[in-house]
Amino acid sequence: MTAGTAPPIALTMGEPAGIGGEITLKAWRNRQSDTHPFFAIDDPARLSALARQLDLSVPVVEIAAPEDAATAFDASLPVLPCRLAAEVAAGEPDAANVPRVIAAIDQAVALTSSGRAAAVVTNPIHKATMYAGGFAHPGHTEYLGALAGGAPPQMMLAVPGLRVVPVTVHLALAKVAETLTSEMIVEAGRVTAAAMERDFGIDAPRLAVAALNPHAGEAGALGNEEAAIILPAIETLRGDGIEVNGPAPADTLFHPRAREAYDAALCMYHDQALIPLKTIDFDHGVNITLGLPFVRTSPDHGTALAIAGRGEANPASLIAAIAMAGDMAARRRAHDGS
């Protein structure tokens, strides 16, 4: 199924006071002939006003259903209405709008789960404001897992040439060693390998596993987590028939020649994964949630409240997230025979 005949992608509003609206407008303005059609779930009046304020030549059209997006997309940005409760001031989040931010996510998931949208792409949310508005989940990833019926979601970050999966994510570094378990690594490896086949078209995925300690523990002199936790997980994954190598010292895992030997790297903590990825390509990183019954991607950055409303936001990461979502959805349909 080609991008022209596949359902459109559902793009959520994210935090209205952040840069999500701006990069949505710019993503449509910078569309190419092969861009997968998408529609925003947002407040049409807000986006139209923002386009005028930023002098962006982006006509906004309100649609009644996702099916209207394909015909509208060439000439205008299609928007499925999700009207805000409070007026938006750039850089100043208002908890009164949190229920509508959540509603946009809910609607995107429902439409994608029913086949009326190809994938979910989420603009960034502002967590402190979400919590103040009654949001009870740590973030997008956990909430999407709950919407999927408790599916164990796994975060992947990707740029051309590198995919990384942090086994522990938003956790203080001092707590990583005491939290990390073989079971966590095995779960991350299984979910990643399955996604490599289903969503990335890699029939025999190769996984690399980073060590936790310098020099992979130096035979226990610098730590025993490699022997006690990581190696048993690797053996379990190999027993599943997955090609896995490691644990490899993280300082030798991400140079160009090393990256040629694997399709995704399992990293033990947040910065171990994100520092190499953002060093390689800061502007085009994509956040992907693996292990869900629908495709979800997001730009790999936050709400950028400090520059909201100034016209300075770079849409490259959102553009990459939309493109990756379209590609993943097409591969998943082909894999599943639908």
C-alpha positions as CSV (number, residue, x, y, z in Angstrom):
1,M,0.0,0.0,0.0
2,T,1.5,3.4,-1.0
3,A,1.5,6.5,1.0
4,G,-1.2,7.9,-1.3
5,T,-3.6,5.1,-0.5
6,A,-2.7,4.4,3.1
7,P,-4.7,6.2,5.9
8,P,-3.2,9.5,7.0
9,I,-1.1,9.9,10.1
10,A,-2.7,11.4,13.2
11,L,-0.5,14.2,14.8
12,T,-1.4,15.4,18.3
13,M,-1.3,19.0,19.5
14,G,1.1,18.5,22.4
15,E,1.5,21.4,24.8
16,P,-0.4,24.3,23.2
17,A,2.0,26.9,24.7
18,G,5.1,25.2,23.4
19,I,6.5,24.9,19.9
20,G,4.2,22.0,18.7
21,G,1.9,24.2,16.7
22,E,4.8,26.0,15.0
23,I,6.6,22.8,14.0
24,T,3.3,21.3,12.8
25,L,2.7,24.3,10.5
26,K,6.3,24.1,9.3
27,A,6.2,20.3,8.8
28,W,3.2,20.9,6.4
29,R,4.9,23.8,4.7
30,N,8.1,21.8,4.1
31,R,6.2,18.7,2.8
32,Q,7.6,16.9,-0.2
33,S,5.9,14.9,-2.9
34,D,6.5,11.7,-1.0
35,T,5.4,13.0,2.4
36,H,2.9,10.8,4.0
37,P,-0.3,12.8,4.5
38,F,-1.1,13.8,8.1
39,F,-3.7,15.7,9.9
40,A,-3.4,17.6,13.2
41,I,-5.7,17.0,16.1
42,D,-5.8,20.5,17.4
43,D,-7.7,23.7,17.6
44,P,-8.0,25.1,14.0
45,A,-8.4,28.7,15.2
46,R,-5.2,28.4,17.3
47,L,-3.2,27.1,14.4
48,S,-4.6,29.7,11.9
49,A,-3.8,32.5,14.3
50,L,-0.3,31.1,14.9
51,A,0.3,30.9,11.2
52,R,-0.6,34.6,10.8
53,Q,1.5,35.6,13.8
54,L,4.6,33.8,12.5
55,D,3.9,34.9,8.9
56,L,3.8,31.2,7.8
57,S,1.9,30.7,4.5
58,V,0.0,27.7,5.7
59,P,-3.8,27.5,5.0
60,V,-5.6,25.6,7.7
61,V,-8.7,23.6,6.9
62,E,-11.0,22.0,9.4
63,I,-12.0,18.4,8.5
64,A,-14.8,16.3,9.8
65,A,-13.0,12.9,9.6
66,P,-9.5,11.5,9.0
67,E,-10.8,10.3,5.6
68,D,-11.0,14.0,4.5
69,A,-7.3,14.5,5.1
70,A,-5.9,13.0,1.9
71,T,-7.8,15.2,-0.5
72,A,-7.1,18.3,1.7
73,F,-3.5,17.7,2.3
74,D,-2.0,19.0,-0.9
75,A,-3.5,22.5,-0.6
76,S,-3.9,22.9,3.2
77,L,-3.1,21.6,6.6
78,P,-6.0,19.3,7.6
79,V,-7.1,19.8,11.3
80,L,-9.5,17.5,13.1
81,P,-10.9,19.9,15.7
82,C,-10.0,19.6,19.4
83,R,-10.9,23.0,20.7
84,L,-9.0,24.4,23.7
85,A,-10.6,25.5,26.9
86,A,-8.3,28.5,27.6
87,E,-6.6,31.0,25.5
88,V,-3.0,30.2,24.7
89,A,-0.1,32.4,25.6
90,A,3.2,31.3,24.1
91,G,5.6,29.9,26.7
92,E,3.0,30.0,29.5
93,P,1.3,26.6,29.8
94,D,-2.2,26.5,31.4
95,A,-3.4,23.4,33.2
96,A,-7.0,24.2,32.0
97,N,-6.0,22.9,28.6
98,V,-4.6,19.6,29.9
99,P,-7.9,17.7,29.3
100,R,-7.9,18.7,25.6
101,V,-4.2,17.7,25.3
102,I,-5.1,14.3,26.7
103,A,-8.2,14.1,24.4
104,A,-6.0,14.7,21.3
105,I,-3.8,11.7,22.3
106,D,-6.9,9.5,23.1
107,Q,-8.4,10.4,19.7
108,A,-5.2,9.7,17.8
109,V,-4.8,6.3,19.4
110,A,-8.5,5.4,18.8
111,L,-8.3,6.4,15.2
112,T,-5.1,4.5,14.6
113,S,-6.3,1.4,16.5
114,S,-9.4,1.3,14.3
115,G,-7.4,1.6,11.1
116,R,-8.7,5.1,10.2
117,A,-5.2,6.6,10.8
118,A,-1.9,4.9,9.9
119,A,0.1,5.9,13.0
120,V,0.3,8.3,15.9
121,V,2.8,11.1,16.0
122,T,2.8,13.1,19.2
123,N,4.0,16.6,19.7
124,P,5.8,17.2,23.0
125,I,3.8,17.6,26.3
126,H,4.9,19.7,29.3
127,K,4.9,17.2,32.1
128,A,4.7,19.6,35.1
129,T,1.6,21.2,33.6
130,M,0.1,17.8,32.7
131,Y,0.6,16.7,36.3
132,A,-1.1,19.9,37.6
133,G,-4.0,19.2,35.3
134,G,-4.5,15.7,36.7
135,F,-2.4,13.5,34.4
136,A,-1.5,10.5,36.4
137,H,1.3,8.9,34.2
138,P,5.0,9.6,34.1
139,G,4.9,10.6,30.5
140,H,3.6,9.8,27.0
141,T,5.2,6.4,26.8
142,E,3.5,5.0,29.9
143,Y,0.2,6.6,29.0
144,L,0.2,5.0,25.6
145,G,1.0,1.7,27.2
146,A,-2.0,2.1,29.4
147,L,-4.2,3.0,26.4
148,A,-3.0,-0.2,24.7
149,G,-4.2,-2.3,27.6
150,G,-1.1,-2.4,29.7
151,A,1.3,-3.4,26.9
152,P,4.9,-3.0,28.1
153,P,6.2,-0.1,26.0
154,Q,9.9,0.3,25.2
155,M,11.5,3.6,24.2
156,M,13.8,3.7,21.1
157,L,15.6,6.7,19.8
158,A,16.7,6.7,16.2
159,V,18.7,8.7,13.7
160,P,20.1,7.5,10.4
161,G,22.8,5.1,11.3
162,L,21.9,4.5,14.9
163,R,19.1,3.1,17.0
164,V,19.4,3.0,20.7
165,V,17.1,1.5,23.4
166,P,17.6,2.6,27.0
167,V,16.8,-0.2,29.4
168,T,16.3,2.2,32.3
169,V,15.0,5.6,31.2
170,H,14.1,8.6,33.5
171,L,16.1,7.3,36.5
172,A,18.8,9.0,38.6
173,L,22.2,7.6,37.7
174,A,22.8,6.7,41.3
175,K,19.8,4.3,41.2
176,V,20.6,2.6,37.9
177,A,22.8,-0.3,39.2
178,E,20.3,-1.2,42.0
179,T,17.3,-1.1,39.6
180,L,18.8,-2.9,36.6
181,T,17.8,-6.6,36.3
182,S,18.4,-9.3,33.8
183,E,14.6,-9.5,33.2
184,M,14.5,-5.8,32.2
185,I,17.3,-6.4,29.7
186,V,15.6,-9.5,28.3
187,E,12.3,-7.7,27.9
188,A,13.9,-4.8,26.1
189,G,15.8,-7.2,23.8
190,R,12.7,-9.2,22.9
191,V,10.6,-6.1,22.2
192,T,13.4,-4.6,20.2
193,A,14.0,-7.7,18.1
194,A,10.3,-8.1,17.3
195,A,10.1,-4.4,16.3
196,M,13.1,-4.7,14.1
197,E,11.4,-7.4,12.1
198,R,7.8,-6.1,12.1
199,D,8.4,-2.3,11.8
200,F,11.9,-2.0,10.3
201,G,11.9,-4.9,7.9
202,I,15.0,-6.5,9.3
203,D,14.6,-10.3,9.2
204,A,17.5,-11.3,11.4
205,P,18.1,-8.3,13.7
206,R,21.5,-7.9,15.4
207,L,21.5,-6.4,18.8
208,A,24.5,-5.0,20.7
209,V,24.4,-4.7,24.5
210,A,26.3,-2.0,26.3
211,A,28.1,-2.7,29.5
212,L,27.2,-0.7,32.6
213,N,30.7,-0.1,33.9
214,P,33.9,1.2,32.3
215,H,35.8,-1.5,30.4
216,A,32.8,-3.8,30.8
217,G,33.7,-4.1,34.5
218,E,37.3,-5.1,33.9
219,A,36.7,-8.7,35.0
220,G,34.9,-7.5,38.1
221,A,37.5,-4.9,39.2
222,L,35.2,-2.1,38.1
223,G,31.9,-3.7,38.9
224,N,30.2,-7.1,38.7
225,E,26.9,-6.1,37.0
226,E,28.2,-7.4,33.6
227,A,28.7,-10.9,35.0
228,A,25.8,-10.9,37.4
229,I,23.1,-9.2,35.4
230,I,24.0,-8.4,31.8
231,L,25.6,-11.7,30.6
232,P,22.7,-13.9,31.9
233,A,20.3,-11.7,30.0
234,I,22.4,-12.0,26.8
235,E,22.4,-15.8,27.1
236,T,18.6,-15.8,27.5
237,L,18.2,-13.7,24.4
238,R,20.5,-16.0,22.5
239,G,18.4,-18.9,23.6
240,D,15.5,-17.2,22.0
241,G,17.4,-17.3,18.7
242,I,18.2,-13.5,18.7
243,E,21.7,-12.5,17.6
244,V,23.1,-10.5,20.5
245,N,26.7,-9.3,21.2
246,G,28.1,-7.8,24.4
247,P,28.4,-6.6,26.9
248,A,30.6,-4.1,25.1
249,P,32.3,-1.1,26.7
250,A,30.1,1.9,25.9
251,D,33.2,4.0,24.8
252,T,33.8,1.6,21.9
253,L,30.2,0.9,20.8
254,F,29.2,4.0,18.9
255,H,32.0,4.9,16.4
256,P,31.2,4.4,12.7
257,R,32.8,1.0,12.3
258,A,31.2,-0.4,15.5
259,R,27.8,0.7,14.4
260,E,28.0,-1.3,11.2
261,A,27.9,-4.5,13.3
262,Y,24.4,-4.1,14.8
263,D,20.9,-2.9,14.0
264,A,20.1,-1.6,17.5
265,A,22.0,-1.1,20.8
266,L,20.5,-1.8,24.2
267,C,21.9,0.7,26.7
268,M,21.8,0.5,30.4
269,Y,20.8,4.1,31.2
270,H,19.4,7.2,29.6
271,D,22.5,9.3,28.8
272,Q,24.5,6.2,27.7
273,A,21.9,6.0,24.8
274,L,21.1,9.6,24.1
275,I,24.6,11.2,24.2
276,P,25.9,9.3,21.2
277,L,22.6,9.6,19.3
278,K,22.4,13.4,19.8
279,T,26.0,13.9,19.0
280,I,25.7,12.1,15.7
281,D,22.5,14.0,14.6
282,F,21.0,16.4,17.1
283,D,18.3,17.8,14.8
284,H,16.8,14.6,13.3
285,G,16.3,12.3,16.3
286,V,13.1,10.4,16.5
287,N,11.5,8.9,19.6
288,I,9.7,5.6,18.9
289,T,7.6,3.6,21.3
290,L,8.1,-0.1,20.7
291,G,5.8,-2.9,21.8
292,L,2.5,-1.1,21.1
293,P,-0.3,-2.5,18.9
294,F,0.0,0.7,16.9
295,V,2.9,2.8,15.5
296,R,3.9,5.8,17.6
297,T,6.7,8.3,17.0
298,S,7.6,11.7,18.3
299,P,10.2,14.4,17.8
300,D,13.2,13.9,20.2
301,H,12.9,17.2,22.0
302,G,10.7,19.0,24.4
303,T,8.2,21.8,24.4
304,A,10.9,24.5,24.1
305,L,8.8,27.1,26.0
306,A,11.7,29.6,25.9
307,I,11.4,30.0,22.1
308,A,7.7,29.4,21.7
309,G,5.9,31.9,19.5
310,R,9.2,33.4,18.1
311,G,9.3,31.5,14.8
312,E,12.7,30.0,15.7
313,A,11.6,26.3,16.2
314,N,13.3,23.7,13.9
315,P,10.8,21.2,12.5
316,A,13.4,18.7,11.4
317,S,12.8,16.2,14.2
318,L,9.0,16.3,13.7
319,I,9.4,15.9,9.9
320,A,11.7,12.9,10.6
321,A,9.1,11.4,13.0
322,I,6.3,11.7,10.5
323,A,8.4,10.1,7.8
324,M,9.5,7.3,10.1
325,A,5.9,6.7,11.3
326,G,4.8,6.3,7.7
327,D,7.5,3.9,6.8
328,M,7.0,1.8,10.0
329,A,3.2,1.7,9.4
330,A,3.8,0.5,5.8
331,R,6.2,-2.2,6.9
332,R,3.9,-3.3,9.7
333,R,1.0,-3.7,7.2
334,A,3.2,-5.7,4.9
335,H,4.5,-7.9,7.7
336,D,1.0,-8.5,9.0
337,G,-0.4,-9.1,5.5
338,S,-3.0,-6.4,5.7
